[in-house]
C-alpha cells in the first residue's frame, strides 16, 4: 500500500519515518466524527475562520482526501485522540459529516507530539509563538535538549534557540506576534530590549520593515552610547582608575545636585564576596 505521508519532506524526520513506511501495519478505516477527541499536545492553537470555511466547502464538494492520523485515547474509553488533521476534523464536523477516514497508529504521548509538530511545521501552519511553544514542550515534558530538537526538526540549533527566545518577550508583544501584527523577524530583533513593547508599537504604527527596525535600534543604541561617552572627563578617569584598582567594572552616575550612584559590576560571587569584605573591614 502506498504511504500517503511518504512524500512529505523538508524536516530532519518526516511523517514517513515516524509512522513507518509500511502503513498497512496500521488500521486504515473510517470512524465516527464524535469518537474523536482533540490532541492535548496540539501545537496549533489558532485556526482562521475563513480558512476553515473554505476547507468546509471543499469537504462538502469532494470529501476528505487525506485521512486524519489518530491514536487510541489514553484518557477516554472508546475514543480516538487526534495526532494530525485537526483542521480537517473541525471542518468535517461543521460540514455535517458523520464519519471521517483515519489512519489509526500506535503512539505514545511523545510520538503524538512529534507527529503533530512535524505536520504543522511542514505545512507552515504554526505561527512563530506556537512553533516556539512546541519546542519548549519537547524540552520540558519529554527531556529533549536544543541539540536534539535541532536534529529532529532539521533546522540549526541557533534557529531553535532564537525561536525559544521569543517566549521571553512581554505577553502583549507575544500576542502581537500571534495576531500577525509584527513578524518573527521583527520580534527576534526586539528580544532582550527593555523598550521592546514600545518599539513594537512603533513598528506597527510606522509599518517598519525588519531592515528599517534594525536601523532604528542601531540609531537608538548609538545615541545611548554617545550619552555615556559624554560624561565629564574627570568622572571617566575616576571610573577607569577604580576599575583597574579593584578588577570590577565601576560606573559613576551623577546629577546636577551633586548626588549620584556608584555601582560595581561583578562577574562571579567571589568578586562580590571580596568587595563586601573590603567594605566591612575598612568601614
C-alpha positions as CSV (number, residue, x, y, z in Angstrom):
1,X,0.0,0.0,0.0
2,X,1.3,3.5,-0.8
3,X,2.2,5.6,2.2
4,X,0.2,8.9,1.9
5,X,2.8,10.6,4.0
6,X,5.9,9.4,2.2
7,X,6.4,12.5,0.0
8,X,6.5,14.9,2.9
9,X,10.0,16.4,3.0
10,X,11.9,19.3,4.5
11,X,12.5,18.3,8.1
12,X,15.1,16.2,9.9
13,X,12.5,13.4,10.3
14,X,9.3,13.3,8.3
15,X,5.9,11.7,9.0
16,X,7.0,8.7,7.0
17,X,9.9,7.9,9.3
18,X,7.9,8.5,12.5
19,X,4.8,6.5,11.3
20,X,6.7,3.9,9.4
21,X,6.9,3.4,5.7
22,X,4.5,0.5,5.7
23,X,1.1,2.0,6.6
24,X,-0.5,-1.4,6.1
25,X,0.7,-2.2,9.6
26,X,-1.7,0.3,10.9
27,X,-5.5,0.4,10.6
28,X,-6.8,2.5,7.8
29,X,-10.6,2.9,8.1
30,X,-13.5,5.3,8.7
31,X,-14.7,6.2,12.2
32,X,-17.4,8.5,13.6
33,X,-16.6,12.2,14.0
34,X,-17.9,12.1,17.5
35,X,-15.5,9.3,18.6
36,X,-12.5,11.7,18.1
37,X,-11.1,14.0,20.8
38,X,-8.6,16.8,20.3
39,X,-4.9,16.2,20.7
40,X,-3.9,17.5,24.2
41,X,-0.4,18.3,22.8
42,X,-1.7,20.1,19.6
43,X,0.9,22.8,18.9
44,X,-1.5,24.8,16.8
45,X,-3.9,27.0,18.8
46,X,-5.2,29.4,16.2
47,X,-7.4,28.3,13.3
48,X,-8.6,31.0,10.9
49,X,-12.4,31.0,10.5
50,X,-12.2,32.0,6.8
51,X,-9.7,29.2,6.1
52,X,-11.9,26.7,7.9
53,X,-14.9,27.8,5.9
54,X,-13.0,27.2,2.7
55,X,-12.0,23.8,3.8
56,X,-15.6,23.0,4.9
57,X,-16.8,23.9,1.4
58,X,-14.1,21.7,-0.2
59,X,-15.0,18.8,2.0
60,X,-18.7,19.1,1.2
61,X,-17.8,19.1,-2.5
62,X,-15.0,16.4,-2.6
63,X,-14.9,14.8,0.8
64,X,-11.7,14.3,2.9
65,X,-8.9,13.3,0.6
66,X,-6.1,12.8,3.1
67,X,-7.0,10.8,6.2
68,X,-6.6,12.0,9.8
69,X,-4.0,10.4,12.0
70,X,-5.3,9.2,15.3
71,X,-4.4,7.0,18.2
72,X,-6.4,5.3,21.0
73,X,-7.1,7.9,23.6
74,X,-5.4,7.4,27.0
75,X,-8.0,9.5,28.8
76,X,-11.3,8.5,27.2
77,X,-12.6,4.9,26.7
78,X,-13.7,4.1,23.1
79,X,-12.3,7.4,21.8
80,X,-9.5,8.3,19.5
81,X,-7.1,11.2,20.0
82,X,-6.1,13.3,17.0
83,X,-2.5,13.4,16.2
84,X,-2.7,15.2,12.9
85,X,-5.6,16.7,10.9
86,X,-7.4,18.9,13.4
87,X,-8.5,21.5,10.7
88,X,-10.0,18.6,8.7
89,X,-11.8,17.3,11.7
90,X,-13.2,20.7,12.7
91,X,-14.3,21.4,9.1
92,X,-15.8,17.9,8.8
93,X,-17.9,18.5,11.9
94,X,-19.0,21.8,10.6
95,X,-19.9,20.3,7.2
96,X,-22.1,17.7,9.0
97,X,-20.1,14.6,8.2
98,X,-20.8,11.6,10.4
99,X,-17.6,9.7,9.6
100,X,-14.1,10.6,8.5
101,X,-11.2,8.5,7.1
102,X,-8.4,7.9,9.5
103,X,-5.1,6.1,9.9
104,X,-5.0,4.6,13.4
105,X,-1.5,4.2,14.7
106,X,0.1,3.1,18.0
107,X,1.8,6.1,19.5
108,X,2.8,7.3,23.0
109,X,2.5,10.9,24.0
110,X,6.0,11.8,22.8
111,X,5.4,10.4,19.3
112,X,2.0,12.1,19.2
113,X,3.6,15.4,19.9
114,X,6.4,14.8,17.4
115,X,3.9,13.9,14.7
116,X,1.7,17.0,15.4
117,X,4.8,19.2,15.3
118,X,6.0,17.6,12.1
119,X,2.7,18.0,10.2
120,X,2.2,21.6,11.3
121,X,5.8,22.8,10.7
122,X,5.9,21.1,7.3
123,X,2.7,22.8,6.3
124,X,3.9,26.1,7.8
125,X,0.7,26.2,9.8
126,X,2.2,27.3,13.1
127,X,2.7,30.9,14.0
128,X,6.2,31.7,15.5
129,X,4.9,31.5,19.1
130,X,3.1,28.2,18.6
131,X,6.3,26.8,17.0
132,X,8.4,28.0,19.9
133,X,5.9,26.5,22.4
134,X,6.1,23.2,20.6
135,X,9.9,23.1,21.0
136,X,9.5,24.1,24.7
137,X,7.1,21.3,25.1
138,X,9.6,18.8,23.8
139,X,12.3,20.1,26.1
140,X,10.2,20.5,29.3
141,X,7.9,17.4,29.1
142,X,10.0,14.9,27.1
143,X,13.5,15.8,28.2
144,X,14.8,16.9,24.8
145,X,17.6,19.5,24.6
146,X,18.1,22.1,22.0
147,X,20.5,20.0,20.0
148,X,18.0,17.1,19.9
149,X,15.2,19.4,18.8
150,X,17.5,20.8,16.1
151,X,18.2,17.3,14.7
152,X,14.6,16.3,15.0
153,X,13.3,19.4,13.1
154,X,16.2,19.6,10.7
155,X,17.0,23.2,11.5
156,X,20.1,24.7,13.1
157,X,20.5,24.9,16.8
158,X,20.7,28.7,16.5
159,X,17.3,28.7,14.8
160,X,15.8,26.7,17.7
161,X,17.5,28.9,20.3
162,X,16.2,32.1,18.6
163,X,12.7,30.6,18.3
164,X,12.6,29.8,22.1
165,X,13.9,33.3,22.9
166,X,10.6,34.7,21.6
167,X,8.8,33.3,24.6
168,X,10.8,35.7,26.8
169,X,9.1,38.7,25.3
170,X,6.3,40.6,27.1
171,X,2.9,38.9,26.9
172,X,1.4,41.8,25.0
173,X,4.2,41.6,22.4
174,X,3.7,37.8,22.1
175,X,0.1,38.4,21.4
176,X,1.1,40.8,18.6
177,X,3.1,38.0,17.0
178,X,0.3,35.6,17.3
179,X,-2.1,38.0,15.7
180,X,0.5,38.7,12.9
181,X,0.8,42.4,13.8
182,X,4.6,42.0,13.7
183,X,6.7,39.3,12.2
184,X,9.1,36.8,13.8
185,X,11.9,38.7,12.1
186,X,10.9,41.9,13.9
187,X,10.4,40.1,17.2
188,X,13.8,38.5,17.2
189,X,15.4,41.9,17.0
190,X,13.4,43.1,20.0
191,X,14.3,40.2,22.3
192,X,16.3,41.4,25.3
193,X,15.5,45.1,24.8
194,X,14.0,47.0,27.8
195,X,11.8,49.1,25.5
196,X,10.7,46.1,23.3
197,X,7.0,46.8,23.6
198,X,7.3,50.5,22.9
199,X,9.4,49.7,19.8
200,X,6.9,47.0,18.6
201,X,4.1,49.6,18.8
202,X,6.3,52.0,16.7
203,X,6.9,49.2,14.2
204,X,3.2,48.7,13.7
205,X,2.3,52.4,13.6
206,X,5.1,53.3,11.1
207,X,4.8,50.0,9.2
208,X,8.6,49.5,9.5
209,X,10.3,46.6,7.7
210,X,12.7,44.4,9.5
211,X,15.7,46.3,8.0
212,X,14.2,49.6,9.0
213,X,13.7,48.3,12.5
214,X,17.3,47.2,12.7
215,X,18.4,50.7,11.6
216,X,16.1,52.3,14.2
217,X,17.5,50.2,17.0
218,X,21.1,50.9,15.9
219,X,20.4,54.6,15.9
220,X,18.9,54.3,19.4
221,X,21.9,52.3,20.7
222,X,24.4,54.7,19.1
223,X,22.6,57.6,20.8
224,X,22.8,55.8,24.1
225,X,26.5,55.1,23.7
226,X,27.1,58.8,22.9
227,X,25.3,59.8,26.1
228,X,27.6,57.5,28.1
229,X,30.7,58.9,26.3
230,X,29.7,62.5,27.1
231,X,30.5,62.0,30.8
232,X,32.8,64.5,32.4
233,X,36.4,63.6,31.7
234,X,37.2,63.5,35.5
235,X,34.3,61.1,36.1
236,X,35.5,58.8,33.3
237,X,39.0,58.9,34.8
238,X,37.7,58.0,38.2
239,X,35.7,55.1,36.8
240,X,38.7,53.8,34.9
241,X,41.0,54.1,37.9
242,X,38.6,52.3,40.2
243,X,38.0,49.6,37.6
244,X,41.8,49.0,37.3
245,X,42.2,49.0,41.0
246,X,39.6,46.5,42.1
247,X,39.2,44.4,38.9
248,X,35.5,45.1,38.6
249,X,33.7,47.5,36.2
250,X,32.8,50.7,38.1
251,X,30.2,53.1,36.9
252,X,29.5,56.6,38.4
253,X,26.2,58.3,37.6
254,X,25.9,61.8,38.9
255,X,23.2,64.5,39.0
256,X,23.3,68.3,38.9
257,X,22.7,68.5,42.7
258,X,26.0,66.6,43.3
259,X,24.2,63.4,44.2
260,X,24.5,60.2,42.3
261,X,25.1,56.4,42.2
262,X,28.3,54.4,42.4
263,X,27.9,50.9,41.0
264,X,30.1,47.8,40.8
265,X,29.6,45.1,38.2
266,X,30.9,41.7,39.3
267,X,31.3,38.6,37.2
268,X,31.1,36.0,39.9
269,X,30.2,35.6,43.5
270,X,33.8,35.5,44.5
271,X,34.2,39.1,43.4
272,X,31.1,40.2,45.3
273,X,32.3,38.5,48.5
274,X,35.7,40.2,48.1
275,X,34.0,43.6,47.7
276,X,31.8,43.0,50.8
277,X,34.8,42.0,52.8
278,X,36.7,45.2,51.8
279,X,33.8,47.4,52.8
280,X,33.3,45.5,56.1
281,X,37.0,45.6,57.1
282,X,37.5,49.2,56.3
283,X,34.3,51.0,57.4
